[in-house]
Amino acid sequence: MTRPVRYILIPAFCALTGYSDKAVRRKIEDGVWIEGKQYRRAPDGHIQMDLEGYERWVEGDRVPV
């Protein structure tokens, strides 16, 4: 199955995954999710969640903290 987009804003990501906005932002702040791997910043500064990077993280591609 192919998805229509790879990058989505945090509210849409929360609706798809069940994570709360606070949990997403905490994972980013704590370095659990890495910029360029699980998320990117758009030119306008918005955080765009990378669905492919998130799926790799769920499947075990984790960076030691």
C-alpha positions as MATLAB code, in Angstrom:
seq = 'MTRPVRYILIPAFCALTGYSDKAVRRKIEDGVWIEGKQYRRAPDGHIQMDLEGYERWVEGDRVPV';
ca = [
       0.000    0.000    0.000;
       1.283    3.450   -0.821;
       0.412    6.485    1.194;
      -0.528    9.816   -0.371;
       2.126   11.779    1.578;
       5.331   11.060    3.489;
       5.463   14.141    5.738;
       2.551   15.321    7.871;
       2.017   17.926   10.561;
       1.902   16.876   14.202;
      -1.929   17.031   14.575;
      -2.423   14.613   11.645;
       0.380   12.398   12.981;
      -1.348   12.264   16.376;
      -4.647   11.298   14.755;
      -2.948    8.462   12.849;
      -0.767    7.055   15.629;
      -2.578    7.813   18.872;
       0.362    9.746   20.325;
      -0.622   13.008   21.993;
       0.834   16.311   20.813;
       2.709   16.543   24.113;
       4.180   13.035   23.700;
       5.394   13.837   20.173;
       7.034   17.072   21.250;
       8.599   15.378   24.292;
      10.131   12.636   22.116;
      11.602   15.354   19.899;
      12.896   17.404   22.874;
      14.386   14.317   24.557;
      16.155   13.224   21.368;
      14.169    9.993   21.017;
      13.117   11.153   17.555;
      15.891   12.707   15.504;
      15.592   15.562   13.025;
      16.190   14.147    9.565;
      15.103   10.659   10.654;
      11.653   10.804   12.279;
      10.856   14.453   11.542;
      11.971   17.501    9.576;
      11.384   21.207    9.818;
       9.680   22.728    6.809;
      10.956   26.028    5.389;
       8.159   27.786    7.312;
       9.399   26.266   10.600;
       6.611   23.726   11.096;
       7.616   20.269   12.278;
       6.725   17.659    9.664;
       6.641   14.074   10.888;
       8.264   11.562    8.523;
       5.949    8.558    8.347;
       8.658    6.343    6.842;
      11.117    7.333    9.580;
       8.483    6.706   12.236;
       7.765    3.241   10.811;
      11.490    2.389   10.872;
      11.645    3.556   14.508;
       8.655    1.390   15.433;
      10.307   -1.580   13.723;
      13.419   -1.173   15.840;
      15.729    1.307   14.077;
      16.506    3.205   17.290;
      19.430    5.456   18.090;
      21.036    4.789   21.525;
      20.321    7.648   23.933;
];
